[in-house]
């Protein structure tokens, strides 16, 4: 996977080597991946994907063909903007970043997909082309379904289509909320929101991420991420060392986050029947 930052291409390994963590300790790409793939560290039991879990067993078997879930590997690119959608992913305990196509100097994450949703929503609109880049950010497992199988199920199962359309609505609201957040809210509040969203989807209070990758996801300079992360740590809301971030005070972090996080939760609860 290649990203673009300040006009220069950099691989994920190069990002990890340059900035292994908030204290700038050296680290190789293997160590970065090992920390990232061991993302769930607080013992929470993984659940299933909520969209697939709502299906009758026979319909689920039609979609998965009784195959085992696939492994999601950190930094794995599942789709590129403009590519045909061949598979749909329903994460179980991993999560996926949705990133705008690179134009010029950088990219921006505009959404996250975890066990509450799916990757491949354009198919619900009758479009089989991905508008965004999808990259695994949290290692885990996911159900992978052939796009053709999903389309057949949508045509024959009105209940399943209704469930996915509700998720599509929530997904669109999330994109709009992220656009507002990026434009109007302070970096510290945006970082708090992003950490909470990641915690919810990882089902973990501790995860590994570098400063430079955070800057890429938030669309800001590294110095901005450093200042925001330091402020959150001084308030004893998070703890970080060598790229390992721990959420120490979840309630406090929610108060530090912008209102977008609470809005997202209300939408999830109202439309999908479960808060994040």
Secondary structure as the mmCIF struct_conf table of DSSP 4:
data_model
#
loop_
_struct_conf.conf_type_id
_struct_conf.id
_struct_conf.beg_label_comp_id
_struct_conf.beg_label_asym_id
_struct_conf.beg_label_seq_id
_struct_conf.end_label_comp_id
_struct_conf.end_label_asym_id
_struct_conf.end_label_seq_id
STRN STRN1 UNK A 2 UNK A 5
TURN_TY1_P TURN_TY1_P1 UNK A 6 UNK A 7
STRN STRN2 UNK A 8 UNK A 11
HELX_RH_AL_P HELX_RH_AL_P1 UNK A 12 UNK A 18
BEND BEND1 UNK A 20 UNK A 21
TURN_TY1_P TURN_TY1_P2 UNK A 22 UNK A 23
HELX_RH_AL_P HELX_RH_AL_P2 UNK A 29 UNK A 37
TURN_TY1_P TURN_TY1_P3 UNK A 38 UNK A 38
BEND BEND2 UNK A 42 UNK A 42
HELX_LH_PP_P HELX_LH_PP_P1 UNK A 44 UNK A 46
HELX_RH_AL_P HELX_RH_AL_P3 UNK A 50 UNK A 53
TURN_TY1_P TURN_TY1_P4 UNK A 54 UNK A 54
BEND BEND3 UNK A 55 UNK A 55
HELX_RH_AL_P HELX_RH_AL_P4 UNK A 57 UNK A 64
TURN_TY1_P TURN_TY1_P5 UNK A 65 UNK A 66
HELX_LH_PP_P HELX_LH_PP_P2 UNK A 67 UNK A 69
STRN STRN3 UNK A 70 UNK A 72
TURN_TY1_P TURN_TY1_P6 UNK A 74 UNK A 75
STRN STRN4 UNK A 77 UNK A 79
TURN_TY1_P TURN_TY1_P7 UNK A 81 UNK A 82
STRN STRN5 UNK A 84 UNK A 84
STRN STRN6 UNK A 87 UNK A 91
BEND BEND4 UNK A 92 UNK A 93
STRN STRN7 UNK A 95 UNK A 99
HELX_LH_PP_P HELX_LH_PP_P3 UNK A 100 UNK A 102
STRN STRN8 UNK A 103 UNK A 103
TURN_TY1_P TURN_TY1_P8 UNK A 104 UNK A 105
STRN STRN9 UNK A 106 UNK A 106
STRN STRN10 UNK A 109 UNK A 113
TURN_TY1_P TURN_TY1_P9 UNK A 115 UNK A 116
STRN STRN11 UNK A 119 UNK A 119
HELX_RH_3T_P HELX_RH_3T_P1 UNK A 121 UNK A 125
TURN_TY1_P TURN_TY1_P10 UNK A 126 UNK A 126
STRN STRN12 UNK A 129 UNK A 129
BEND BEND5 UNK A 131 UNK A 132
STRN STRN13 UNK A 133 UNK A 138
STRN STRN14 UNK A 140 UNK A 146
HELX_RH_AL_P HELX_RH_AL_P5 UNK A 147 UNK A 156
HELX_RH_AL_P HELX_RH_AL_P6 UNK A 158 UNK A 184
BEND BEND6 UNK A 185 UNK A 185
HELX_RH_AL_P HELX_RH_AL_P7 UNK A 187 UNK A 202
TURN_TY1_P TURN_TY1_P11 UNK A 203 UNK A 203
BEND BEND7 UNK A 205 UNK A 205
STRN STRN15 UNK A 206 UNK A 208
HELX_RH_AL_P HELX_RH_AL_P8 UNK A 211 UNK A 218
TURN_TY1_P TURN_TY1_P12 UNK A 219 UNK A 219
BEND BEND8 UNK A 220 UNK A 220
HELX_RH_AL_P HELX_RH_AL_P9 UNK A 222 UNK A 234
TURN_TY1_P TURN_TY1_P13 UNK A 235 UNK A 236
BEND BEND9 UNK A 237 UNK A 237
STRN STRN16 UNK A 238 UNK A 241
TURN_TY1_P TURN_TY1_P14 UNK A 242 UNK A 243
STRN STRN17 UNK A 244 UNK A 247
BEND BEND10 UNK A 248 UNK A 248
HELX_RH_AL_P HELX_RH_AL_P10 UNK A 250 UNK A 256
BEND BEND11 UNK A 257 UNK A 257
HELX_RH_AL_P HELX_RH_AL_P11 UNK A 259 UNK A 267
HELX_RH_PI_P HELX_RH_PI_P1 UNK A 268 UNK A 272
BEND BEND12 UNK A 273 UNK A 273
#
